[in-house]
Amino acid sequence: MSLLREHGPLTRAELGTLCGLSRTTLYDAVGALMDSGTVLASIPAAAQRKRGRPAEVLALNPSVGHLLGIEFTRREVRVAVMDAAHEIVGTAAEPHAHDTSRQARIDLAWQLADSLTGQALPLRPGTFRGIALGVVGPVASLDCGPLSAPWHSTVSALVRERFGAQVLIDNNARLAMLAETIWGGAAGEQNVLYLRLSDGVCGGLVIGGTLHRGAHGRSGMFGHITVEPDGAPCTCGGSGCLETVASVGAVLDAYRATGGTAADIPDLVAALESDDRAAHAVLARVGAYVGRVLADVSHAVGPDLIVLGGELVNAGRALMAPVEHILNTHAAQRSYEVPRVVPAVLGDSGTALGAIALLQQNLTRGVLGQQEGAQATLA
Protein backbone atom coordinates (compact mmCIF):
# COMPACT_ATOMS: atom_id res chain seq x y z
CA MET A 1 0.00 0.00 0.00
CA SER A 2 2.85 2.39 0.79
CA LEU A 3 4.50 1.60 -2.55
CA LEU A 4 1.28 2.28 -4.44
CA ARG A 5 0.90 5.57 -2.62
CA GLU A 6 4.51 6.54 -3.33
CA HIS A 7 4.73 5.44 -6.98
CA GLY A 8 1.13 5.59 -8.15
CA PRO A 9 -0.50 2.80 -10.21
CA LEU A 10 1.78 -0.23 -10.77
CA THR A 11 1.49 -3.59 -12.47
CA ARG A 12 1.91 -6.69 -10.37
CA ALA A 13 5.33 -7.24 -11.93
CA GLU A 14 6.43 -3.70 -11.06
CA LEU A 15 5.06 -4.03 -7.55
CA GLY A 16 6.83 -7.38 -7.13
CA THR A 17 10.16 -5.87 -8.18
CA LEU A 18 9.80 -3.03 -5.68
CA CYS A 19 8.66 -5.10 -2.70
CA GLY A 20 10.70 -8.26 -3.30
CA LEU A 21 7.87 -10.65 -2.40
CA SER A 22 7.39 -13.98 -4.13
CA ARG A 23 4.71 -14.15 -6.82
CA THR A 24 2.50 -16.34 -4.63
CA THR A 25 2.75 -14.06 -1.59
CA LEU A 26 2.19 -10.98 -3.72
CA TYR A 27 -0.84 -12.60 -5.40
CA ASP A 28 -2.39 -13.39 -2.01
CA ALA A 29 -1.69 -9.90 -0.60
CA VAL A 30 -3.07 -8.11 -3.66
CA GLY A 31 -6.09 -10.40 -3.72
CA ALA A 32 -6.92 -9.58 -0.09
CA LEU A 33 -6.58 -5.85 -0.74
CA MET A 34 -8.81 -6.08 -3.81
CA ASP A 35 -11.41 -8.14 -1.93
CA SER A 36 -11.59 -5.42 0.73
CA GLY A 37 -11.87 -2.72 -1.92
CA THR A 38 -8.67 -1.02 -0.75
CA VAL A 39 -6.91 -1.65 -4.07
CA LEU A 40 -8.47 -1.38 -7.54
CA ALA A 41 -7.27 -3.06 -10.74
CA SER A 42 -7.77 -1.56 -14.20
CA ILE A 43 -6.38 -1.78 -17.74
CA PRO A 44 -5.06 1.53 -19.15
CA ALA A 45 -6.56 2.61 -22.45
CA ALA A 46 -3.16 2.48 -24.17
CA ALA A 47 -2.68 -1.14 -23.10
CA GLN A 48 -6.12 -2.11 -24.36
CA ARG A 49 -5.16 -1.15 -27.91
CA LYS A 50 -2.09 -3.43 -27.97
CA ARG A 51 -2.04 -7.07 -29.01
CA GLY A 52 -1.81 -9.81 -26.43
CA ARG A 53 -3.10 -9.87 -22.93
CA PRO A 54 -2.90 -6.38 -21.42
CA ALA A 55 -1.34 -5.97 -17.99
CA GLU A 56 -3.57 -4.71 -15.19
CA VAL A 57 -2.36 -1.84 -13.08
CA LEU A 58 -3.10 -1.64 -9.37
CA ALA A 59 -3.96 1.55 -7.53
CA LEU A 60 -5.23 2.54 -4.09
CA ASN A 61 -8.95 3.17 -3.96
CA PRO A 62 -9.15 6.82 -2.82
CA SER A 63 -12.63 6.33 -1.40
CA VAL A 64 -11.79 3.50 1.02
CA GLY A 65 -9.83 3.29 4.22
CA HIS A 66 -9.50 6.93 5.28
CA LEU A 67 -9.55 7.69 9.00
CA LEU A 68 -10.46 11.02 10.60
CA GLY A 69 -9.33 12.34 13.98
CA ILE A 70 -11.09 15.37 15.47
CA GLU A 71 -10.41 17.39 18.59
CA PHE A 72 -13.04 19.71 19.99
CA THR A 73 -11.34 22.18 22.33
CA ARG A 74 -12.96 25.09 24.11
CA ARG A 75 -11.97 27.52 21.36
CA GLU A 76 -10.82 25.51 18.33
CA VAL A 77 -11.57 22.52 16.13
CA ARG A 78 -8.58 20.44 14.97
CA VAL A 79 -8.57 17.53 12.53
CA ALA A 80 -6.15 15.01 11.04
CA VAL A 81 -6.69 12.58 8.15
CA MET A 82 -4.93 9.29 7.40
CA ASP A 83 -5.29 7.61 4.01
CA ALA A 84 -5.57 3.96 3.00
CA ALA A 85 -1.78 3.61 2.90
CA HIS A 86 -1.59 4.58 6.59
CA GLU A 87 0.01 7.89 5.71
CA ILE A 88 -1.04 11.14 7.38
CA VAL A 89 -2.62 13.26 4.64
CA GLY A 90 -2.46 16.40 6.78
CA THR A 91 -3.74 18.31 9.77
CA ALA A 92 -5.78 21.51 10.01
CA ALA A 93 -7.39 23.72 12.65
CA GLU A 94 -9.90 26.54 12.87
CA PRO A 95 -10.57 28.78 15.90
CA HIS A 96 -14.08 29.70 16.98
CA ALA A 97 -15.83 31.72 19.66
CA HIS A 98 -16.21 30.11 23.08
CA ASP A 99 -20.01 30.03 22.75
CA THR A 100 -20.08 28.43 19.27
CA SER A 101 -22.76 25.71 19.09
CA ARG A 102 -21.86 22.03 18.87
CA GLN A 103 -23.44 21.75 15.44
CA ALA A 104 -21.39 24.70 14.17
CA ARG A 105 -18.22 23.09 15.50
CA ILE A 106 -19.07 19.88 13.68
CA ASP A 107 -19.64 21.92 10.52
CA LEU A 108 -16.14 23.35 10.99
CA ALA A 109 -14.76 19.82 11.33
CA TRP A 110 -16.47 18.88 8.05
CA GLN A 111 -14.95 21.88 6.26
CA LEU A 112 -11.48 21.12 7.59
CA ALA A 113 -11.75 17.44 6.63
CA ASP A 114 -12.92 18.46 3.16
CA SER A 115 -9.91 20.77 2.76
CA LEU A 116 -7.55 17.89 3.61
CA THR A 117 -9.08 15.19 1.44
CA GLY A 118 -9.05 17.51 -1.58
CA GLN A 119 -10.20 16.69 -5.08
CA ALA A 120 -8.98 13.09 -4.85
CA LEU A 121 -11.67 12.28 -2.30
CA PRO A 122 -14.87 14.37 -2.52
CA LEU A 123 -16.22 14.49 1.02
CA ARG A 124 -19.60 12.90 1.57
CA PRO A 125 -21.27 10.83 4.30
CA GLY A 126 -19.52 7.47 4.45
CA THR A 127 -16.17 8.76 3.15
CA PHE A 128 -14.33 7.79 6.33
CA ARG A 129 -13.94 4.23 7.55
CA GLY A 130 -13.89 5.50 11.12
CA ILE A 131 -13.78 8.71 13.15
CA ALA A 132 -12.39 9.31 16.63
CA LEU A 133 -13.00 12.35 18.79
CA GLY A 134 -10.87 13.97 21.48
CA VAL A 135 -12.96 15.81 24.07
CA VAL A 136 -12.46 17.57 27.38
CA GLY A 137 -13.16 15.62 30.58
CA PRO A 138 -13.21 11.98 31.68
CA VAL A 139 -14.49 9.44 29.16
CA ALA A 140 -15.53 6.10 30.60
CA SER A 141 -14.48 2.90 28.84
CA LEU A 142 -17.06 0.63 27.20
CA ASP A 143 -17.22 -1.83 30.05
CA CYS A 144 -18.36 0.99 32.36
CA GLY A 145 -21.62 1.39 30.42
CA PRO A 146 -22.90 4.47 28.56
CA LEU A 147 -20.74 7.57 28.18
CA SER A 148 -20.59 9.35 31.53
CA ALA A 149 -21.12 12.88 30.17
CA PRO A 150 -24.41 13.44 28.29
CA TRP A 151 -22.77 15.95 25.95
CA HIS A 152 -20.20 13.32 24.96
CA SER A 153 -23.03 11.11 23.75
CA THR A 154 -24.64 14.08 22.01
CA VAL A 155 -21.53 15.12 20.11
CA SER A 156 -20.79 11.49 19.15
CA ALA A 157 -24.28 11.12 17.71
CA LEU A 158 -24.06 14.43 15.82
CA VAL A 159 -20.69 13.52 14.28
CA ARG A 160 -21.92 10.08 13.30
CA GLU A 161 -24.99 11.57 11.66
CA ARG A 162 -23.04 14.23 9.74
CA PHE A 163 -20.15 12.05 8.58
CA GLY A 164 -21.96 8.73 8.25
CA ALA A 165 -19.29 6.74 10.09
CA GLN A 166 -18.83 4.99 13.39
CA VAL A 167 -17.33 7.12 16.15
CA LEU A 168 -14.90 6.47 19.00
CA ILE A 169 -14.31 9.01 21.76
CA ASP A 170 -11.68 9.56 24.44
CA ASN A 171 -10.15 12.30 26.56
CA ASN A 172 -8.13 14.79 24.51
CA ALA A 173 -5.02 14.69 26.69
CA ARG A 174 -4.90 10.88 26.65
CA LEU A 175 -5.10 10.92 22.86
CA ALA A 176 -2.33 13.53 22.66
CA MET A 177 -0.21 11.26 24.82
CA LEU A 178 -0.98 8.26 22.62
CA ALA A 179 0.24 10.22 19.59
CA GLU A 180 3.44 11.23 21.40
CA THR A 181 4.21 7.56 22.13
CA ILE A 182 3.85 6.69 18.44
CA TRP A 183 5.12 9.69 16.47
CA GLY A 184 6.42 12.12 19.07
CA GLY A 185 8.84 12.67 21.91
CA ALA A 186 7.94 9.43 23.72
CA ALA A 187 8.14 7.08 20.72
CA GLY A 188 9.20 3.61 21.81
CA GLU A 189 8.95 4.32 25.55
CA GLN A 190 7.14 1.84 27.79
CA ASN A 191 6.52 3.92 30.94
CA VAL A 192 5.49 7.50 30.31
CA LEU A 193 3.76 10.25 32.26
CA TYR A 194 2.14 12.99 30.16
CA LEU A 195 0.92 16.36 31.46
CA ARG A 196 -0.90 18.89 29.30
CA LEU A 197 -0.91 22.55 30.39
CA SER A 198 -3.63 24.22 28.38
CA ASP A 199 -7.02 25.83 29.15
CA GLY A 200 -7.34 22.86 31.47
CA VAL A 201 -4.67 20.70 33.09
CA CYS A 202 -4.77 16.92 32.64
CA GLY A 203 -2.64 14.12 31.29
CA GLY A 204 -2.16 10.41 30.93
CA LEU A 205 -0.08 7.38 31.80
CA VAL A 206 1.47 4.62 29.73
CA ILE A 207 2.48 1.73 31.99
CA GLY A 208 4.31 -1.24 30.52
CA GLY A 209 3.47 -0.01 27.03
CA THR A 210 -0.28 0.12 27.75
CA LEU A 211 -2.37 3.29 27.97
CA HIS A 212 -3.93 3.42 31.45
CA ARG A 213 -7.46 4.82 31.75
CA GLY A 214 -8.55 3.86 35.23
CA ALA A 215 -12.08 3.38 36.53
CA HIS A 216 -14.65 5.50 34.70
CA GLY A 217 -11.93 6.97 32.48
CA ARG A 218 -10.63 9.26 35.21
CA SER A 219 -6.93 8.40 35.01
CA GLY A 220 -4.74 11.40 34.23
CA MET A 221 -6.81 14.07 36.01
CA PHE A 222 -3.59 15.53 37.45
CA GLY A 223 -5.00 19.04 37.26
CA HIS A 224 -7.16 18.28 40.29
CA ILE A 225 -4.33 17.40 42.64
CA THR A 226 -4.24 20.01 45.42
CA VAL A 227 -1.14 22.24 45.49
CA GLU A 228 -2.50 25.16 47.57
CA PRO A 229 -4.92 23.91 50.27
CA ASP A 230 -6.24 27.44 50.83
CA GLY A 231 -6.05 28.39 47.17
CA ALA A 232 -8.57 29.51 44.59
CA PRO A 233 -11.74 27.49 43.97
CA CYS A 234 -11.54 24.96 41.15
CA THR A 235 -14.19 23.86 38.65
CA CYS A 236 -14.06 20.38 40.22
CA GLY A 237 -15.45 21.77 43.48
CA GLY A 238 -12.14 21.69 45.32
CA SER A 239 -9.69 24.48 46.11
CA GLY A 240 -6.10 25.12 45.16
CA CYS A 241 -5.89 22.42 42.46
CA LEU A 242 -2.97 22.46 40.05
CA GLU A 243 -5.37 23.69 37.36
CA THR A 244 -6.02 26.86 39.40
CA VAL A 245 -2.34 27.85 39.11
CA ALA A 246 -1.00 26.11 35.97
CA SER A 247 -3.76 26.45 33.36
CA VAL A 248 -3.26 29.02 30.62
CA GLY A 249 -5.89 31.32 32.08
CA ALA A 250 -4.46 31.11 35.60
CA VAL A 251 -0.93 31.83 34.41
CA LEU A 252 -2.01 34.84 32.36
CA ASP A 253 -4.07 36.16 35.28
CA ALA A 254 -1.08 35.79 37.60
CA TYR A 255 1.13 37.72 35.20
CA ARG A 256 -1.44 40.48 34.74
CA ALA A 257 -1.69 40.79 38.50
CA THR A 258 1.96 41.88 38.48
CA GLY A 259 1.19 44.64 35.98
CA GLY A 260 1.87 42.62 32.82
CA THR A 261 -0.33 43.10 29.77
CA ALA A 262 -0.13 39.71 28.01
CA ALA A 263 -3.37 38.84 26.20
CA ASP A 264 -2.25 35.32 25.36
CA ILE A 265 0.66 32.88 25.57
CA PRO A 266 2.58 34.40 22.61
CA ASP A 267 2.51 37.74 24.47
CA LEU A 268 3.77 36.03 27.62
CA VAL A 269 6.55 34.33 25.65
CA ALA A 270 7.54 37.71 24.21
CA ALA A 271 7.75 39.09 27.75
CA LEU A 272 9.97 36.18 28.77
CA GLU A 273 12.24 36.76 25.78
CA SER A 274 12.59 40.43 26.77
CA ASP A 275 13.76 39.30 30.25
CA ASP A 276 10.66 40.55 32.03
CA ARG A 277 11.38 39.60 35.65
CA ALA A 278 7.73 39.38 36.60
CA ALA A 279 7.03 36.94 33.76
CA HIS A 280 9.98 34.77 34.77
CA ALA A 281 8.86 34.83 38.42
CA VAL A 282 5.35 33.69 37.45
CA LEU A 283 6.69 30.80 35.36
CA ALA A 284 9.16 29.82 38.10
CA ARG A 285 6.26 29.53 40.56
CA VAL A 286 4.14 27.55 38.08
CA GLY A 287 7.07 25.26 37.22
CA ALA A 288 7.64 24.54 40.91
CA TYR A 289 4.02 23.50 41.41
CA VAL A 290 4.08 21.36 38.28
CA GLY A 291 7.36 19.77 39.36
CA ARG A 292 5.95 18.82 42.77
CA VAL A 293 2.92 17.13 41.25
CA LEU A 294 5.04 15.29 38.70
CA ALA A 295 7.47 14.18 41.40
CA ASP A 296 4.66 12.84 43.60
CA VAL A 297 2.99 10.98 40.73
CA SER A 298 6.39 9.65 39.62
CA HIS A 299 6.93 8.15 43.08
CA ALA A 300 3.74 6.16 42.58
CA VAL A 301 4.10 4.98 38.97
CA GLY A 302 7.84 5.21 38.20
CA PRO A 303 7.93 6.61 34.64
CA ASP A 304 11.09 6.60 32.56
CA LEU A 305 9.96 9.71 30.74
CA ILE A 306 7.75 12.73 31.43
CA VAL A 307 6.27 14.63 28.47
CA LEU A 308 4.94 18.16 28.96
CA GLY A 309 2.44 19.37 26.38
CA GLY A 310 -0.03 22.20 25.87
CA GLU A 311 0.39 25.86 24.97
CA LEU A 312 2.28 26.71 28.15
CA VAL A 313 5.24 24.59 27.01
CA ASN A 314 6.01 27.40 24.56
CA ALA A 315 7.48 29.21 27.58
CA GLY A 316 10.51 26.96 27.11
CA ARG A 317 13.22 26.89 29.77
CA ALA A 318 11.37 29.42 31.92
CA LEU A 319 8.95 26.57 32.66
CA MET A 320 11.08 23.48 32.11
CA ALA A 321 13.99 24.54 34.33
CA PRO A 322 11.99 24.86 37.58
CA VAL A 323 10.15 21.60 36.79
CA GLU A 324 13.46 19.79 36.39
CA HIS A 325 14.89 21.44 39.51
CA ILE A 326 12.05 20.17 41.70
CA LEU A 327 12.31 16.67 40.22
CA ASN A 328 16.07 16.60 40.80
CA THR A 329 15.62 17.82 44.37
CA HIS A 330 13.09 15.10 45.15
CA ALA A 331 15.26 12.46 43.50
CA ALA A 332 18.30 13.48 45.53
CA GLN A 333 16.28 13.14 48.73
CA ARG A 334 14.85 9.75 47.83
CA SER A 335 17.76 8.23 45.90
CA TYR A 336 15.97 7.10 42.76
CA GLU A 337 16.66 7.82 39.12
CA VAL A 338 15.05 11.00 37.89
CA PRO A 339 12.70 10.56 34.91
CA ARG A 340 13.67 12.63 31.91
CA VAL A 341 11.43 15.58 31.06
CA VAL A 342 10.84 16.53 27.43
CA PRO A 343 8.39 18.86 25.68
CA ALA A 344 5.74 17.37 23.42
CA VAL A 345 6.73 17.65 19.77
CA LEU A 346 3.40 17.24 17.96
CA GLY A 347 1.97 20.57 19.10
CA ASP A 348 -1.69 21.39 18.56
CA SER A 349 -2.17 18.41 16.23
CA GLY A 350 -1.36 15.84 18.92
CA THR A 351 -4.91 14.96 19.95
CA ALA A 352 -6.26 14.64 16.38
CA LEU A 353 -3.31 12.39 15.51
CA GLY A 354 -3.87 10.38 18.68
CA ALA A 355 -7.50 9.94 17.65
CA ILE A 356 -6.29 8.31 14.44
CA ALA A 357 -3.97 6.06 16.44
CA LEU A 358 -6.97 5.07 18.55
CA LEU A 359 -8.87 4.12 15.40
CA GLN A 360 -5.96 2.05 14.12
CA GLN A 361 -5.74 0.13 17.38
CA ASN A 362 -9.44 -0.64 17.45
CA LEU A 363 -9.60 -1.60 13.78
CA THR A 364 -6.68 -3.96 14.32
CA ARG A 365 -8.56 -5.60 17.20
CA GLY A 366 -11.78 -5.71 15.19
CA VAL A 367 -13.50 -3.57 17.82
CA LEU A 368 -14.72 -0.65 15.73
CA GLY A 369 -16.97 -2.65 13.47
CA GLN A 370 -18.71 -4.21 16.46
CA GLN A 371 -19.66 -0.96 18.18
CA GLU A 372 -22.54 1.41 17.76
CA GLY A 373 -21.20 4.84 16.91
CA ALA A 374 -23.10 6.92 19.45
CA GLN A 375 -21.97 4.70 22.34
CA ALA A 376 -18.58 3.59 20.97
CA THR A 377 -15.68 4.38 23.22
CA LEU A 378 -12.28 2.90 23.86
CA ALA A 379 -12.43 -0.69 25.08
C-alpha positions in Angstrom: 0.0 0.0 0.0 2.8 2.4 0.8 4.5 1.6 -2.5 1.3 2.3 -4.4 0.9 5.6 -2.6 4.5 6.5 -3.3 4.7 5.4 -7.0 1.1 5.6 -8.2 -0.5 2.8 -10.2 1.8 -0.2 -10.8 1.5 -3.6 -12.5 1.9 -6.7 -10.4 5.3 -7.2 -11.9 6.4 -3.7 -11.1 5.1 -4.0 -7.6 6.8 -7.4 -7.1 10.2 -5.9 -8.2 9.8 -3.0 -5.7 8.7 -5.1 -2.7 10.7 -8.3 -3.3 7.9 -10.6 -2.4 7.4 -14.0 -4.1 4.7 -14.1 -6.8 2.5 -16.3 -4.6 2.8 -14.1 -1.6 2.2 -11.0 -3.7 -0.8 -12.6 -5.4 -2.4 -13.4 -2.0 -1.7 -9.9 -0.6 -3.1 -8.1 -3.7 -6.1 -10.4 -3.7 -6.9 -9.6 -0.1 -6.6 -5.8 -0.7 -8.8 -6.1 -3.8 -11.4 -8.1 -1.9 -11.6 -5.4 0.7 -11.9 -2.7 -1.9 -8.7 -1.0 -0.8 -6.9 -1.6 -4.1 -8.5 -1.4 -7.5 -7.3 -3.1 -10.7 -7.8 -1.6 -14.2 -6.4 -1.8 -17.7 -5.1 1.5 -19.1 -6.6 2.6 -22.5 -3.2 2.5 -24.2 -2.7 -1.1 -23.1 -6.1 -2.1 -24.4 -5.2 -1.2 -27.9 -2.1 -3.4 -28.0 -2.0 -7.1 -29.0 -1.8 -9.8 -26.4 -3.1 -9.9 -22.9 -2.9 -6.4 -21.4 -1.3 -6.0 -18.0 -3.6 -4.7 -15.2 -2.4 -1.8 -13.1 -3.1 -1.6 -9.4 -4.0 1.6 -7.5 -5.2 2.5 -4.1 -8.9 3.2 -4.0 -9.2 6.8 -2.8 -12.6 6.3 -1.4 -11.8 3.5 1.0 -9.8 3.3 4.2 -9.5 6.9 5.3 -9.5 7.7 9.0 -10.5 11.0 10.6 -9.3 12.3 14.0 -11.1 15.4 15.5 -10.4 17.4 18.6 -13.0 19.7 20.0 -11.3 22.2 22.3 -13.0 25.1 24.1 -12.0 27.5 21.4 -10.8 25.5 18.3 -11.6 22.5 16.1 -8.6 20.4 15.0 -8.6 17.5 12.5 -6.2 15.0 11.0 -6.7 12.6 8.2 -4.9 9.3 7.4 -5.3 7.6 4.0 -5.6 4.0 3.0 -1.8 3.6 2.9 -1.6 4.6 6.6 0.0 7.9 5.7 -1.0 11.1 7.4 -2.6 13.3 4.6 -2.5 16.4 6.8 -3.7 18.3 9.8 -5.8 21.5 10.0 -7.4 23.7 12.6 -9.9 26.5 12.9 -10.6 28.8 15.9 -14.1 29.7 17.0 -15.8 31.7 19.7 -16.2 30.1 23.1 -20.0 30.0 22.7 -20.1 28.4 19.3 -22.8 25.7 19.1 -21.9 22.0 18.9 -23.4 21.7 15.4 -21.4 24.7 14.2 -18.2 23.1 15.5 -19.1 19.9 13.7 -19.6 21.9 10.5 -16.1 23.4 11.0 -14.8 19.8 11.3 -16.5 18.9 8.1 -15.0 21.9 6.3 -11.5 21.1 7.6 -11.7 17.4 6.6 -12.9 18.5 3.2 -9.9 20.8 2.8 -7.6 17.9 3.6 -9.1 15.2 1.4 -9.0 17.5 -1.6 -10.2 16.7 -5.1 -9.0 13.1 -4.9 -11.7 12.3 -2.3 -14.9 14.4 -2.5 -16.2 14.5 1.0 -19.6 12.9 1.6 -21.3 10.8 4.3 -19.5 7.5 4.5 -16.2 8.8 3.2 -14.3 7.8 6.3 -13.9 4.2 7.6 -13.9 5.5 11.1 -13.8 8.7 13.2 -12.4 9.3 16.6 -13.0 12.3 18.8 -10.9 14.0 21.5 -13.0 15.8 24.1 -12.5 17.6 27.4 -13.2 15.6 30.6 -13.2 12.0 31.7 -14.5 9.4 29.2 -15.5 6.1 30.6 -14.5 2.9 28.8 -17.1 0.6 27.2 -17.2 -1.8 30.1 -18.4 1.0 32.4 -21.6 1.4 30.4 -22.9 4.5 28.6 -20.7 7.6 28.2 -20.6 9.4 31.5 -21.1 12.9 30.2 -24.4 13.4 28.3 -22.8 15.9 25.9 -20.2 13.3 25.0 -23.0 11.1 23.8 -24.6 14.1 22.0 -21.5 15.1 20.1 -20.8 11.5 19.1 -24.3 11.1 17.7 -24.1 14.4 15.8 -20.7 13.5 14.3 -21.9 10.1 13.3 -25.0 11.6 11.7 -23.0 14.2 9.7 -20.1 12.0 8.6 -22.0 8.7 8.2 -19.3 6.7 10.1 -18.8 5.0 13.4 -17.3 7.1 16.1 -14.9 6.5 19.0 -14.3 9.0 21.8 -11.7 9.6 24.4 -10.2 12.3 26.6 -8.1 14.8 24.5 -5.0 14.7 26.7 -4.9 10.9 26.6 -5.1 10.9 22.9 -2.3 13.5 22.7 -0.2 11.3 24.8 -1.0 8.3 22.6 0.2 10.2 19.6 3.4 11.2 21.4 4.2 7.6 22.1 3.9 6.7 18.4 5.1 9.7 16.5 6.4 12.1 19.1 8.8 12.7 21.9 7.9 9.4 23.7 8.1 7.1 20.7 9.2 3.6 21.8 8.9 4.3 25.6 7.1 1.8 27.8 6.5 3.9 30.9 5.5 7.5 30.3 3.8 10.3 32.3 2.1 13.0 30.2 0.9 16.4 31.5 -0.9 18.9 29.3 -0.9 22.5 30.4 -3.6 24.2 28.4 -7.0 25.8 29.1 -7.3 22.9 31.5 -4.7 20.7 33.1 -4.8 16.9 32.6 -2.6 14.1 31.3 -2.2 10.4 30.9 -0.1 7.4 31.8 1.5 4.6 29.7 2.5 1.7 32.0 4.3 -1.2 30.5 3.5 0.0 27.0 -0.3 0.1 27.7 -2.4 3.3 28.0 -3.9 3.4 31.4 -7.5 4.8 31.8 -8.5 3.9 35.2 -12.1 3.4 36.5 -14.6 5.5 34.7 -11.9 7.0 32.5 -10.6 9.3 35.2 -6.9 8.4 35.0 -4.7 11.4 34.2 -6.8 14.1 36.0 -3.6 15.5 37.5 -5.0 19.0 37.3 -7.2 18.3 40.3 -4.3 17.4 42.6 -4.2 20.0 45.4 -1.1 22.2 45.5 -2.5 25.2 47.6 -4.9 23.9 50.3 -6.2 27.4 50.8 -6.0 28.4 47.2 -8.6 29.5 44.6 -11.7 27.5 44.0 -11.5 25.0 41.1 -14.2 23.9 38.6 -14.1 20.4 40.2 -15.4 21.8 43.5 -12.1 21.7 45.3 -9.7 24.5 46.1 -6.1 25.1 45.2 -5.9 22.4 42.5 -3.0 22.5 40.0 -5.4 23.7 37.4 -6.0 26.9 39.4 -2.3 27.9 39.1 -1.0 26.1 36.0 -3.8 26.4 33.4 -3.3 29.0 30.6 -5.9 31.3 32.1 -4.5 31.1 35.6 -0.9 31.8 34.4 -2.0 34.8 32.4 -4.1 36.2 35.3 -1.1 35.8 37.6 1.1 37.7 35.2 -1.4 40.5 34.7 -1.7 40.8 38.5 2.0 41.9 38.5 1.2 44.6 36.0 1.9 42.6 32.8 -0.3 43.1 29.8 -0.1 39.7 28.0 -3.4 38.8 26.2 -2.3 35.3 25.4 0.7 32.9 25.6 2.6 34.4 22.6 2.5 37.7 24.5 3.8 36.0 27.6 6.6 34.3 25.7 7.5 37.7 24.2 7.7 39.1 27.7 10.0 36.2 28.8 12.2 36.8 25.8 12.6 40.4 26.8 13.8 39.3 30.2 10.7 40.5 32.0 11.4 39.6 35.7 7.7 39.4 36.6 7.0 36.9 33.8 10.0 34.8 34.8 8.9 34.8 38.4 5.4 33.7 37.5 6.7 30.8 35.4 9.2 29.8 38.1 6.3 29.5 40.6 4.1 27.5 38.1 7.1 25.3 37.2 7.6 24.5 40.9 4.0 23.5 41.4 4.1 21.4 38.3 7.4 19.8 39.4 6.0 18.8 42.8 2.9 17.1 41.3 5.0 15.3 38.7 7.5 14.2 41.4 4.7 12.8 43.6 3.0 11.0 40.7 6.4 9.7 39.6 6.9 8.1 43.1 3.7 6.2 42.6 4.1 5.0 39.0 7.8 5.2 38.2 7.9 6.6 34.6 11.1 6.6 32.6 10.0 9.7 30.7 7.7 12.7 31.4 6.3 14.6 28.5 4.9 18.2 29.0 2.4 19.4 26.4 0.0 22.2 25.9 0.4 25.9 25.0 2.3 26.7 28.2 5.2 24.6 27.0 6.0 27.4 24.6 7.5 29.2 27.6 10.5 27.0 27.1 13.2 26.9 29.8 11.4 29.4 31.9 8.9 26.6 32.7 11.1 23.5 32.1 14.0 24.5 34.3 12.0 24.9 37.6 10.2 21.6 36.8 13.5 19.8 36.4 14.9 21.4 39.5 12.0 20.2 41.7 12.3 16.7 40.2 16.1 16.6 40.8 15.6 17.8 44.4 13.1 15.1 45.2 15.3 12.5 43.5 18.3 13.5 45.5 16.3 13.1 48.7 14.9 9.8 47.8 17.8 8.2 45.9 16.0 7.1 42.8 16.7 7.8 39.1 15.0 11.0 37.9 12.7 10.6 34.9 13.7 12.6 31.9 11.4 15.6 31.1 10.8 16.5 27.4 8.4 18.9 25.7 5.7 17.4 23.4 6.7 17.7 19.8 3.4 17.2 18.0 2.0 20.6 19.1 -1.7 21.4 18.6 -2.2 18.4 16.2 -1.4 15.8 18.9 -4.9 15.0 19.9 -6.3 14.6 16.4 -3.3 12.4 15.5 -3.9 10.4 18.7 -7.5 9.9 17.7 -6.3 8.3 14.4 -4.0 6.1 16.4 -7.0 5.1 18.6 -8.9 4.1 15.4 -6.0 2.1 14.1 -5.7 0.1 17.4 -9.4 -0.6 17.5 -9.6 -1.6 13.8 -6.7 -4.0 14.3 -8.6 -5.6 17.2 -11.8 -5.7 15.2 -13.5 -3.6 17.8 -14.7 -0.6 15.7 -17.0 -2.6 13.5 -18.7 -4.2 16.5 -19.7 -1.0 18.2 -22.5 1.4 17.8 -21.2 4.8 16.9 -23.1 6.9 19.5 -22.0 4.7 22.3 -18.6 3.6 21.0 -15.7 4.4 23.2 -12.3 2.9 23.9 -12.4 -0.7 25.1 
